[in-house]
Amino acid sequence: MTHSAHRRAAAVTALALAGLLAAAVPAATAAPSASPSPAVLAAPDIPLANVKAHLADLQSIATANGGNRAHGRTGYKASVDHLKAKLDAAGFTTTVQQFTSSGATGYNLIADWPGGNADQVLMAGAHLDSVTSGPGINDNGSGSAAVLETALAVSRAQFAPAKHLRFAWWGAEELGLVGSRYYVNNLPAAERSKVTGYLNFDMIGSPNPGYFVYDDDPVIEQTFKDYFAGIGVPTEIETEGDGRSDHASFKNVGIPVGGLFTGASRTKSSAQAQKWGGTSGQAFDRCYHSSCDTTANINDTALDRNSDAIAHAIWSLSAGTTVPPGGDVYENTADVAVPDNAAAVTSPLAVTGRTGNAPSALQVGVDIVHTWRGDLVIDLLAPDGTAYRLKNSSGSDSADNVVATYTVNASAEAANGTWQLRVQDVAAQDTGYINSWKLTF
């Protein structure tokens, strides 16, 4: 990210002011650390070669059926039959759900892995149909193939998670999320309430890729962010496909959702190209909804990383209900805009029902989306207004986002009351927002 001399001069002035402020505010007692994760069985590496073999199969099916795998065409039903045979052989209980759209029969393929708590169901899915103009290998053979290979990895490992696992491949997504909406609308309310999360994967191998994470359920979102942070790959919030893929069908009825995306017709910026490689000024997928969306239209690195991230999420999120380390968690997930080079903003968090004071090792989890985190000064405000400095600004910290857990000695503070996260942007030209924050007592 390139900034002008004026930008840096403003930062120097702001840093001087921030230094004066810091002198009057107690600092957090420990440096930021990665958010602790419950101990779960490590997910297997998903073999890229296997995922690509599935893509080659889908390409062959399209080639043999008029060049596409679209709703109502023979290539789509052949795709369903192909996946169903693999899942049946791997020990899944499969169901083909039929619906009608645009005068043609459509199909959803559902695969349940035996076992797990039937009252806690974790789902992962992808749309299997293409548009009529091409074979749909990135859109969405990529998501379909990665979800299939993750399901097969579950079988190979004879994985026995606490939650029940269900995988799905949707029909007629390209006609307006028809298949997934049909599934959700025909799922009884009692069954809907058992779905603890739905993970969606639509276009995860774009040839000029970005690494985008859905900004929906905070637990699912953080699971993916933690994975990519662990392999040193920065992520951004997904906005291009928001509401345009099958997760919307689940989100609309209150089911927690999340997912991954590598970009479609939007153009990659120069900052994104610096961050991820690839070509700035070019679409993430130049073959989006076109005949050239073939097996040649895939970035192997993106497909491999996202496939492994899917397995990580399935293994992590199916581990059952886990009390986070440290005790009870209070969280505010409402977005709060942080104005550029302006007054501080706050996000409140009400803590009730506790006795005595806060702990000497109060955990403050912070998730702030920002294009230049060095601009940010972050404080925790106790109910009585006492400020605890979590982060100072820094002219040399040009990375984006603040995703960290800070430890504060808050033993002098009453636990109950309204705590606040205070964030100020002290230099010009960069923007962001508080995505969520939490206190762990």
Summary of the structure (lengths in Angstrom):
residues: 441
radius of gyration: 23.4
end to end distance: 37.7
largest distance: 72.0
contacts: 1582
relative contact order: 0.16
helix: 30%
strand: 27%
